[in-house]
């Protein structure tokens, strides 16, 4: 039904495979959504997953998080079948604002995975939560209710929560959805800063190819059950875009940044 | 006033006050989870399932008595408890939606359990009023034994929630993130709904379906309407629940009104006052 190719990074030695999909088929009940998935996410990479709504990108994300099990094949985490902790940034719209929680309380939840059942977050957990709120630039909003924050501030809160988990890998689901250009840029700048500061691995899921055209190391493109994985240089070419999407596209540099132009 | 003093001198009224207030406190606490998770209908459906359990047990007891003579019975409470817990665990499971919304399936359970319970009562050899009393409870019938049982329930639920509040909150608020961080979201959901199922089943036997449903929804809604913190939501719900219980029972005793509906009226009045107050103060 679909094909996917796993290619190592084009430069340097092959990195540690933090997440490794081996012959994976995904779906719900008996409906296969994606099959023959073979790709890995290397340590320290900025890995983009790009596809339209309904293309299966959320399904891949749910499989990584362990919310659904593969119908076939296996997913290894740093070489083992033992699940890994993810710093997960959900779509803002999926966060239930009915809960009367402050930004600080939500960020503190990022620490819960490190605490045994029955244990409460301690002073060190609180310190790290405050630190991460500062890291994303909203330390002064810690005591505000989540629902009273702006879209960008909410996104930053969810970022801080993912960071508080101190996971080796951050998984972001459409983090700039519903934001204006300025907000989008601010979020991408934030990710860039985090990566240079910590070297954390980032998996970024979006339906907008251009959002990642200049910032990702490698991409996974999803379209109509077809899957292509590779470095941005190799995938963002007129030939590949024609083959994947059946469109005539150019890849140009505008103000030093790579963009796909139709 | 003298009638109020008289109430506190009556042993049976003290049992009624104690029993109902324990039910109020436990249900109001759980109610915050139920309201935030948009599972109000689950509370109503579980109440019906519990009643069905009582009806089924009495029905089977009728047959046993006919076949083996008096004294051979199936205790209604354990049957109701088991049935409610099974239903609660089934409703806790977060599965992908099929062709009908999950909420609708809860509605199906509600209607089916309610209808079936009445049918079973009609077929039962027990006196109908006795059956209805067992099914829907009556706060005025709470005795010392019942108060002890309810206190044990309160302690048990309180202990589980004191230990695992963080897990219950996390899987209610964001099950996906909880899973991503390695928490067993499904398991914690089941444990939370176990406490809800057991509470509903035991509380209905004591206070009746209407009063229990009232305590599961109104105090939490009142406290959440204050729009403050999570702490205020839980503490406010417990206070609102306990207040409705004590004030409701007192008014019903003094004015000679049916107790359950009076409690519901006080809960509603409390909710209405909070909403009006918010409007007057002009809170956002």
Interface residues (C-beta under 8 A of the other chain):
Chain A: X28 X29 X62 X65 X66 X67 X83 X85 X86 X87 X88 X90 X94 X95 X96 X98 X99 X100 X101 X102 X105 X109 X110 X112 X113 X114 X115 X117 X118 X119 X120 X121 X161 X165 X167 X171
Chain B: X36 X38 X96 X163 X164 X166 X167 X170 X172 X173 X174 X176 X177 X178 X179 X180 X181 X182 X183 X224 X227 X228 X229 X230 X232 X233
